[in-house]
């Protein structure tokens, strides 16, 4: 399937020095969903306070001359990692509305579904962005509310620069969640995503961009 349908929804998030902090996904014409941890100060012992600053949102499918759109965390949409680590979400509000589209289709994922998925991240070695492919392995992570992702043995593994990026279903192009974590160590095949169901549980404002009850049919339910 072509990647062009997802191009306008992919975002690279940079700080005020233009350093890449991670990835995000455009929702509607004025919001970007990402992980809270990529917005935190990169210093030891930093408190998980809501950042009082703007971030640059580079739109991958609409790179053009001129400054990138800027956004900051919307009121009530800062859900940083706590002691149990299960929540790691933030919703940026853009200073100006985007001139295109209404964002992708976010879909809930039924328990036990195994799907081939892909994601577009911005690792230090390929700052312009690179695709990675994985397969949903099942419930995991803190509290069992994340989904484990198993990388393809011949493709790139997830690493810094992928956090916050959308997880696209290979078959439907629906967004099933966002990448949140990976096993430390370059080349690891293990990573995790926060599925849509968990996102809307902790960040109800995102519910307005969710369509339907389930991302895939009943044939994908646990045997």
N, C-alpha and C positions, 0 to 999 in steps of 0.2 A: 504494500500500500504506500502511496505517496506520502511524504512528510509535509507537503506544502500546506495541508489543511491545518496543521498545528503551528505553522511558522509565526503567525501574527500573535499567538498567545504566549510565546516563550520570552522570558525576560532574564537579563543578567543584571544583578544588583551590585552596585558599586558604592563606595563611601565617598566622602568629599575630596579624597585624594585620588579618586578614580581607581582605587584598588578593588579587585573583585572580592565580594563577600560571599556570594553564592548565587542561587537562581530563584526564580519565582514564576508564577503563572498569572497572566492577566485575566481578571474577571470583570465582565461588563466593560464599560468604557472609562472606569475611574478607579479601579482597585487592582491590587496585586497581592496574591496569597503566597506566603513563604514560611520558612521556619524562623522562630524567634532567635535561636542561638546565633544565626549568621549576622544579626544586627547588633549583638552585644559587643562592647569594647573588647579588643583582643589583648587583655591584660589579666594576669593571674588574680583571682579573687574578686573579679568584677561582679558587682551586684546585678541581679537580673531586673533592673529598673527599666521602665519604658524609655527608649531612646528619645531624647528631645532634639532631634536633628533630621534633616532631609537626607534621602538616599537617591542616587541616580538610578533610573530604571532604563536600561538599554534594551530596546525592543529588537529582538533578533531578526524578525521578519520585516522590519521597517527601518533598517539602518539608514540614516540620512545625515546630511550636513546640519550643523547646528547642535545646540545642547540637548542632552537626553532629558526626557520628562523626569520630574522630581516628585518624590512622595515621602510621607512620614506615616508612622503608625496611627491608625484611626482610633478614636475614642472607643474604649471597651473591647478592643481587638488585639490586645497584647496578652498572650498566654505563654510566658517563658517556661523553660524546664524547671520543675520543682524537685523535691527530694526523690520522688518516684520516677521522674524523667518521662512520664507518659505523655505529657502535653508539651508541645514545642511549636507554637503557631503564632503568626502575626499577619495582620492584614494592613497593607499600606494603602493610603488614600492619595491619589495623584493630585497635584496642584491644578491641573487642567484636564478636562476630558479628552480622551483619544478620539480621533476623527474616523474610527472604523469599528465595525464589528460589535458583538455583544458577548464575546468570550466563548469558551468551549462548553461542551456538555459534561457536567460532573455526574457520575453515576455511583450508587451504592453497590457494594460487592457482596454477594451471598457467601456465607461461610463455606469454606472448602473449595472455592473456585481456584482452578489452576489455569493461568493464562500466560501467554507470551506477551511481554510488555517492553516498552522502550522509553528512554528518557534522554534529555539533552542537557549536558552539564558543561561547566567551564573550569576544568582542571588547570593548574599552573602550567602544565606542559602543552596544553592546547587552549589558550585563553579565548580564542574565537569560538570555541564550542565543539563538542563531539558527541555523537550518539553512542549509547550503550544499550544492550539488550539483556533482559533477565526474564525469569519465570517466577510467578507467584508460588511460594512454597507452603504457605499456611500461616495461621495465627502465631504471633510471637512478640518479642519485645516486652517492655515493662507493662505489667498488668494484662498481657495478652491482647492489647488493643492495637498493636501494629501488625504488619504483614511482612514476613520474611521474603526476601528476594534472592534467588540464586542466579548468579551471572553465568553467561555462556562461557565455556572453557576457552574459546578462541577469540573472544571479544574483550574490550576494555572493561575493567572492574570499576565500580563506583569509588570515588575518592573525594577529597575536599574540592568544592566547586559544583558538586551535584546537589547538595542540600537545598531543599525548597523547590526543586524542579518537579514538573508534572510527570506522573507515570501514565503514559498513554497505552491503552489497549491496542495491540497490533491489528486486530481485526476490525474494530469499530471506530477507532480514534477517540473514544470516550476517555475522560480522565478518571482514573480510579483512586488517585491519592497523590501525595507528594513524598519525595525521598526525604528521610529524616536522619538516617545514621548508617554507618558502615563499620565493618570490623577493622580496627586499627591495623595498619601494615599495608604497604603498597602491594597491589596485586591480589588482595583478598577477594574471594568470590561471594562473600556474604554481605548483605545490606538489608535495610528495612525501610518501609514506607508507612506513612500515616494514611489509612484508608479514608474515603469520603465519610463513611459512617462515624468514625471517630472525630474527624474534623468538625462536622456539624454538631456533634455532642458538646464539644468544648468551645466552638466558635459559631454560635447559632446564626450569625449574620450571613454566613456563607450558604445557608440553606436556600436562599433565593436563587442561587445559581445551580442547584441540583435538580435534575430531571428524572422522573420515574422512580420506581421502587428498587430496581436491581440492574446491575450492569450487564449481566449475562443470564442466559436461560436456566431452567431447572436442571438441564442435563449436566451442569457443572457443579451441582451440589455434592456435598460429601457422600461418598458411597456407604 
